[in-house]
Amino acid sequence: MTQQSPEALLDPGRAPTLAGVERAAAKVAALLPQTPLLPLEVDGRTIWCKAECLQPVGAFKIRGAWHRLTDLTPEQASAGVVGVSSGNHAQGVAWAAKRLGIGATIVMPSNAPAMKLAATRALGADVVLYDRVTESRDAVAAKLIAERGGTLVHAYGDPWIIEGQGTAGIEAQAQLAARGIAGPDRIIACCGGGGLSAGLALACPYADIIAVEPEGWDDVTRSLAAGRILSVEDMAWPTECDALQTPETWPINFAVLQARGVRGVVVTRREVRDAMRMAFERLHLVIEPGGAAALAAVLAGKVALTDATLVTLSGGNVDPLKFAEIITE
């Protein structure tokens, strides 16, 4: 593997690379056990579900956060970090910051699930709330950095974050190989801003990548179809997939997705709920709505399956009463 120079590694304007994903994978492997790759039979085929809901923070976001924060210079680390997140990235950044002794401020929507807000604060982060409909979280974060200093750790528009999320693909390849399966040749990923989809596209360059979004928040799907970045049309559109509520993707993500021919698929509220129940009944896992979007696309027949299909179960941070309501309806 070709190593970049230290100067290039510190450049926030650099492009994410496969070499960067591999470097991040070594970091993550030294820190965390691999998440399980669980078989699930669907329509006579076995698909492979990457259970990222079992990460220490309940989501894959710990991967990108660890890669980003461990590459800060001593000066950057002492100034702290500012993140933007609906909750899962918030916990990933807060977890990494606590372990590394770095101050963290996270900009989170005021209507984020209570458990995500509480968990982020419990990890020692300072939470700054904003209104998802009327305010821009990026503008709030920029104002905080201007006032307090610190390094922005964006939820998806960052080369380290993209590379870190791609480490799930590196793990899955090794797990499939251990079972004698070459792949994955198709990856179905939950998608908000496109950090996970872009990272997986880099990590698994020969796989077909499908990004799955909830209805009303399908900006990446529409952007890929249009060939240019489009925003969410109605920021007040109701969805239970809070983890996937991003206003628009960033050029750094979009460039990777476009280059790899990624396409988007949209799932409904009913399809997501059905997937959550299936994961609970068949895999015995608690999956949050946003974390079940990829499986929802599979179960709804919106994506063709192969013998080496990988599906991300990307998060499990759901309020208990909401989860109980969904699985018992």
C-alpha positions as CSV (number, residue, x, y, z in Angstrom):
1,M,0.0,0.0,0.0
2,T,1.3,3.4,-0.9
3,Q,1.5,5.7,2.1
4,Q,0.7,9.4,1.6
5,S,3.0,12.0,3.1
6,P,2.0,13.4,6.5
7,E,1.3,16.7,4.8
8,A,-1.3,15.1,2.5
9,L,-2.9,13.2,5.3
10,L,-3.5,16.5,7.2
11,D,-5.2,18.2,4.2
12,P,-8.9,18.4,4.7
13,G,-9.3,19.0,1.0
14,R,-7.8,15.7,0.0
15,A,-9.8,13.0,-1.7
16,P,-10.6,9.8,0.2
17,T,-8.8,6.7,-1.2
18,L,-8.8,3.0,-0.9
19,A,-5.3,3.3,0.7
20,G,-6.9,5.6,3.3
21,V,-9.7,3.0,3.9
22,E,-7.0,0.3,4.4
23,R,-5.1,2.6,6.8
24,A,-8.3,3.3,8.7
25,A,-9.1,-0.5,8.8
26,A,-5.9,-1.2,10.6
27,K,-6.7,1.4,13.2
28,V,-10.2,0.1,13.7
29,A,-9.0,-3.5,13.9
30,A,-6.6,-2.6,16.7
31,L,-9.4,-0.9,18.6
32,L,-12.6,-2.9,18.1
33,P,-13.7,-6.5,17.4
34,Q,-15.3,-7.1,14.0
35,T,-19.1,-6.8,14.0
36,P,-20.9,-10.0,13.0
37,L,-21.8,-10.9,9.4
38,L,-25.1,-12.7,9.8
39,P,-26.7,-14.9,7.1
40,L,-30.3,-14.3,6.3
41,E,-32.4,-16.2,3.7
42,V,-34.5,-14.1,1.5
43,D,-36.5,-15.5,-1.5
44,G,-34.3,-18.6,-1.5
45,R,-31.0,-16.7,-1.4
46,T,-28.7,-16.1,1.5
47,I,-27.7,-12.5,2.0
48,W,-25.1,-11.3,4.5
49,C,-26.1,-8.6,7.1
50,K,-23.3,-6.5,8.6
51,A,-24.5,-5.9,12.2
52,E,-23.1,-2.4,12.9
53,C,-25.8,-2.0,15.4
54,L,-23.6,-3.9,17.8
55,Q,-20.8,-1.3,17.8
56,P,-20.0,0.3,21.2
57,V,-22.1,3.3,20.2
58,G,-24.8,1.3,18.5
59,A,-23.8,2.4,14.9
60,F,-21.0,2.3,12.3
61,K,-20.2,5.9,12.9
62,I,-17.5,5.0,15.5
63,R,-15.3,3.9,12.5
64,G,-15.1,7.3,10.8
65,A,-14.9,9.2,14.1
66,W,-12.0,7.2,15.3
67,H,-10.1,7.5,12.0
68,R,-10.7,11.3,12.0
69,L,-9.8,12.1,15.6
70,T,-6.7,9.9,15.7
71,D,-5.3,11.9,12.7
72,L,-5.6,15.3,14.5
73,T,-2.3,17.1,15.2
74,P,-1.6,17.8,18.9
75,E,-2.6,21.4,18.3
76,Q,-5.9,20.4,16.7
77,A,-6.6,18.0,19.5
78,S,-6.0,20.6,22.2
79,A,-8.5,22.9,20.4
80,G,-11.2,20.3,20.4
81,V,-13.6,19.2,17.7
82,V,-17.1,20.2,16.5
83,G,-19.4,17.7,14.9
84,V,-22.8,17.8,13.3
85,S,-25.1,14.9,13.7
86,S,-28.7,13.6,14.3
87,G,-27.3,11.3,16.9
88,N,-25.2,8.3,15.7
89,H,-22.2,10.3,14.5
90,A,-22.6,12.4,17.6
91,Q,-22.0,9.3,19.8
92,G,-19.1,8.1,17.6
93,V,-17.3,11.5,17.9
94,A,-18.1,11.7,21.6
95,W,-16.8,8.2,22.3
96,A,-13.6,8.7,20.3
97,A,-13.1,12.2,21.9
98,K,-13.5,10.8,25.4
99,R,-11.1,8.0,24.8
100,L,-8.5,10.4,23.4
101,G,-9.0,13.2,25.9
102,I,-10.3,15.6,23.3
103,G,-13.1,18.2,23.9
104,A,-16.1,17.7,21.7
105,T,-19.1,19.9,20.8
106,I,-21.9,18.3,18.8
107,V,-24.6,20.3,16.9
108,M,-27.7,18.1,17.1
109,P,-31.4,18.7,16.0
110,S,-33.7,19.6,18.9
111,N,-36.0,16.8,17.8
112,A,-33.3,14.1,17.8
113,P,-34.4,10.9,19.7
114,A,-34.0,11.4,23.5
115,M,-31.8,8.4,23.9
116,K,-29.3,9.8,21.3
117,L,-29.2,13.1,23.0
118,A,-28.7,11.5,26.4
119,A,-26.1,9.1,25.2
120,T,-24.0,11.9,23.6
121,R,-24.1,14.0,26.7
122,A,-23.3,10.9,28.9
123,L,-20.1,10.5,26.8
124,G,-19.0,14.0,27.9
125,A,-19.8,16.0,24.7
126,D,-21.3,19.5,24.8
127,V,-24.5,19.4,22.8
128,V,-25.7,22.5,21.0
129,L,-29.3,22.2,19.7
130,Y,-30.7,23.6,16.4
131,D,-34.0,23.5,14.6
132,R,-33.8,21.0,11.7
133,V,-36.4,22.9,9.6
134,T,-35.4,26.5,10.1
135,E,-31.7,26.4,10.8
136,S,-28.6,25.0,9.0
137,R,-26.5,22.8,11.2
138,D,-23.4,23.5,9.1
139,A,-23.9,27.3,9.7
140,V,-24.3,26.7,13.4
141,A,-21.2,24.6,13.5
142,A,-19.2,27.2,11.5
143,K,-20.3,29.9,14.0
144,L,-19.1,27.8,16.9
145,I,-15.8,27.2,15.3
146,A,-15.4,30.9,14.6
147,E,-16.1,31.7,18.2
148,R,-14.4,28.9,20.0
149,G,-12.0,27.3,17.5
150,G,-11.7,23.6,16.9
151,T,-11.8,21.2,13.9
152,L,-15.0,20.4,12.1
153,V,-15.7,16.6,12.1
154,H,-18.5,16.5,9.6
155,A,-20.9,13.5,9.6
156,Y,-20.2,12.6,6.0
157,G,-18.5,15.4,4.0
158,D,-15.0,14.6,5.2
159,P,-12.3,12.3,3.7
160,W,-11.4,10.7,7.0
161,I,-15.0,10.0,7.8
162,I,-15.6,8.4,4.3
163,E,-12.5,6.2,4.7
164,G,-13.4,5.2,8.2
165,Q,-16.9,4.1,7.2
166,G,-15.5,2.1,4.4
167,T,-13.7,-0.2,6.9
168,A,-17.0,-2.1,7.3
169,G,-16.4,-3.2,3.7
170,I,-12.9,-4.3,4.4
171,E,-14.1,-6.4,7.3
172,A,-17.0,-7.9,5.3
173,Q,-14.7,-9.0,2.5
174,A,-12.5,-10.9,5.0
175,Q,-15.5,-12.4,6.7
176,L,-16.9,-13.6,3.4
177,A,-13.5,-15.0,2.3
178,A,-13.3,-17.0,5.5
179,R,-16.5,-18.7,4.4
180,G,-15.2,-19.3,0.9
181,I,-17.2,-16.6,-0.7
182,A,-15.7,-14.1,-3.1
183,G,-17.3,-10.8,-2.6
184,P,-19.3,-8.8,-1.8
185,D,-20.4,-8.3,-5.3
186,R,-23.4,-6.2,-4.4
187,I,-23.7,-3.9,-1.4
188,I,-27.0,-2.4,-0.2
189,A,-26.3,0.5,2.2
190,C,-28.4,2.8,4.3
191,C,-27.8,6.3,3.1
192,G,-28.1,9.7,4.7
193,G,-25.4,12.0,3.3
194,G,-23.5,9.3,1.5
195,G,-20.5,8.8,3.8
196,L,-21.1,5.1,4.3
197,S,-22.0,4.4,0.6
198,A,-18.9,6.3,-0.6
199,G,-16.6,4.5,1.9
200,L,-18.0,1.1,0.8
201,A,-17.6,2.1,-2.8
202,L,-13.9,2.7,-2.2
203,A,-13.4,-0.3,0.0
204,C,-15.0,-2.7,-2.4
205,P,-14.2,-1.4,-5.9
206,Y,-15.7,-4.3,-7.8
207,A,-19.1,-4.3,-6.0
208,D,-22.3,-2.8,-7.2
209,I,-23.3,-0.2,-4.6
210,I,-26.9,0.7,-3.9
211,A,-27.7,3.6,-1.6
212,V,-31.1,3.4,0.2
213,E,-32.9,6.4,1.5
214,P,-36.3,7.0,3.2
215,E,-39.1,8.6,1.2
216,G,-39.0,12.4,1.4
217,W,-35.3,12.4,2.2
218,D,-34.1,10.9,-1.1
219,D,-31.8,13.7,-2.1
220,V,-28.9,11.4,-2.9
221,T,-31.1,9.2,-5.1
222,R,-32.4,12.2,-7.0
223,S,-28.9,13.7,-7.2
224,L,-27.4,10.6,-8.7
225,A,-30.2,10.4,-11.3
226,A,-29.9,14.1,-12.2
227,G,-26.1,14.1,-12.3
228,R,-25.9,17.1,-9.9
229,I,-26.4,17.7,-6.2
230,L,-30.0,18.4,-5.2
231,S,-31.3,19.2,-1.8
232,V,-34.2,17.7,0.2
233,E,-37.3,19.4,-1.1
234,D,-39.2,19.6,2.2
235,M,-37.2,19.7,5.3
236,A,-40.4,19.2,7.4
237,W,-41.2,15.9,5.7
238,P,-42.0,13.4,8.5
239,T,-39.8,10.3,8.8
240,E,-38.9,7.9,11.5
241,C,-35.4,7.5,9.9
242,D,-33.9,10.3,11.8
243,A,-30.4,8.9,11.2
244,L,-30.9,9.5,7.4
245,Q,-32.2,13.1,7.6
246,T,-29.5,15.0,5.8
247,P,-30.3,18.1,3.7
248,E,-28.0,17.3,0.8
249,T,-24.8,15.4,0.1
250,W,-21.5,17.1,-0.3
251,P,-19.3,17.2,-3.4
252,I,-16.6,14.9,-1.8
253,N,-19.2,12.2,-1.3
254,F,-21.0,12.8,-4.6
255,A,-17.7,12.5,-6.6
256,V,-17.1,9.1,-5.3
257,L,-20.7,7.9,-5.7
258,Q,-20.8,9.2,-9.3
259,A,-17.4,7.7,-10.2
260,R,-18.6,4.3,-9.1
261,G,-22.0,4.4,-10.8
262,V,-23.8,4.2,-7.5
263,R,-27.6,4.3,-7.7
264,G,-30.3,5.1,-5.2
265,V,-33.4,3.4,-4.0
266,V,-36.2,4.8,-1.9
267,V,-38.1,2.9,0.8
268,T,-41.4,3.7,2.6
269,R,-42.2,4.0,6.3
270,R,-44.1,0.7,6.1
271,E,-41.2,-1.1,4.4
272,V,-38.8,0.2,7.1
273,R,-41.0,-1.0,9.9
274,D,-41.4,-4.4,8.3
275,A,-37.6,-4.7,8.1
276,M,-37.2,-3.8,11.7
277,R,-39.6,-6.5,12.7
278,M,-37.9,-9.1,10.4
279,A,-34.5,-8.2,11.9
280,F,-35.9,-8.7,15.4
281,E,-37.7,-11.9,14.7
282,R,-35.1,-13.6,12.5
283,L,-31.8,-12.1,13.6
284,H,-32.7,-11.1,17.2
285,L,-31.4,-7.6,16.7
286,V,-32.7,-4.2,17.6
287,I,-32.4,-2.0,14.5
288,E,-33.4,1.7,14.4
289,P,-35.5,2.9,11.4
290,G,-32.6,4.5,9.6
291,G,-30.5,1.4,10.2
292,A,-33.1,-0.8,8.6
293,A,-33.5,1.0,5.3
294,A,-31.2,-1.2,3.4
295,L,-32.9,-4.4,4.6
296,A,-36.2,-2.8,3.8
297,A,-35.2,-2.4,0.1
298,V,-34.3,-6.1,0.0
299,L,-37.5,-7.3,1.6
300,A,-39.6,-5.1,-0.6
301,G,-38.0,-6.6,-3.7
302,K,-36.6,-3.3,-4.8
303,V,-33.0,-4.7,-5.3
304,A,-32.0,-7.8,-7.1
305,L,-30.0,-10.2,-5.0
306,T,-26.8,-12.2,-5.7
307,D,-25.0,-15.0,-3.8
308,A,-22.7,-12.5,-2.3
309,T,-25.0,-9.6,-1.3
310,L,-24.0,-7.5,1.7
311,V,-26.6,-5.5,3.5
312,T,-25.8,-2.9,6.2
313,L,-27.7,-2.9,9.5
314,S,-26.1,0.4,10.2
315,G,-27.6,1.4,13.6
316,G,-29.7,0.3,16.6
317,N,-30.2,3.5,18.6
318,V,-34.0,3.7,18.9
319,D,-36.1,4.8,21.8
320,P,-37.5,1.7,23.6
321,L,-41.1,2.8,23.4
322,K,-40.8,3.6,19.7
323,F,-39.3,0.2,19.0
324,A,-42.0,-1.6,21.0
325,E,-44.7,0.2,19.1
326,I,-43.1,-0.8,15.8
327,I,-42.5,-4.4,16.5
328,T,-45.9,-5.0,18.1
329,E,-48.2,-3.1,15.6
